[in-house]
Amino acid sequence: MARLLVCDAWKAQVKGIPAGCFLLAFYDGEDGVEEAVLLRALSQTKLPTDNDVISSMIEYYKDNLDISGRAGSLKGGKLDEFTRYEFSFSGLECRVLGVFYRTQKGNIEFGADLENFYAANNYTVYKANRDVLEFIVNQRDDGGLVGQDSEFKIGSVRYSSSRRHQSQEENVNVWVNPKDFLGKRSAMFGMTRTGKSNTVKKVIEATEEISRKALILLDSASPETSEFTSSGSPTFPVGQIIFDVNGEYANANRQDSGTAIYDLYKEKVYRYSVLEKDDFKVMKVNFFKDIESGFSLISSYFQEQS
């Protein structure tokens, strides 16, 4: 963890420091060393001077004085400049994610830990935005170009649901490479009604679009054929199995407006259900035709009951 000293004027200059935003702590201790520690803002933390500041505020509140007015703003307040300046400071707790550094060859690399750290006075912290933020969220281990034909844009960086400050800044696009998730485990987290299901739909659509670029069929390829091309595109068409418990991908809803997965790819999608429905294949085992599967299911049922 890292703890930073921030003030209201600095936060206003960078249009806020929302929880989860990326910060860079640049090392200024010596010349010739180019290094920046990557931080993620978590929450407010206590400063050693907070008790004195709170005590002073309470006295002002008891006297029913208007002490509003941010340090650095044009609004005039009844506080003197020095007191308002002291009240504006607060602490910020951050998680250390790693470090960016320049190698002897001049390349910028990222390490997921810290090799060393120095006293706090040797660092200057900045909020990442625009080009720098795009470099962070689209960082590639192999140094590949971002936004090439094999990649797709999945969205833009958004730290919070409120956008009073973020609406004043340019969107920072997030690009995904097929190598990042094809054949790997991925998880998606988010609050209710923040677009998790829609994001999954976008990933499904993007995977299908990338799959169409594959020129080699699996049946006709040699065993030595690589799964991905040099640009990161899949060599073979990609198949997707979607376990749709709530039926939000197999069926259209009011929000889809013709963009449901089944409506987009009817010629390629097969839908299964344990109930008999139109355009659905019944996903049941016929005990009379598939004796081994039926016997296995019956045996497992009796084992659970015993």
Secondary structure, 3 states (H helix, E strand, C coil): CEEEEEEHHHHHHCCCCCCCCEEEEEECCCCCCCEEEEEEEEEEECCCCHHHHHHHHHHHHHCCCCCCCCCCCCCCCCCCHHHHHHHCEEEEEEEEEEEEEECCCCCEEEECCCCCCCCHHHEEEEECCHHHHHHHHCCCCCCCCCCCCCCEEEEECCCCCCCCCHHHCCCCEEEECHHHCCCCCCCCCCCCCCCHHHHHHHHHHHHHHHHCCCCCCHHHCCCCCCCECCCCCECCCCCCCCCCCCCCCCCCCCCCCCCCHHHHCCCCCCCEECCCCCCCEECCCCCCCCHHHHHHHHHHHHHHHC
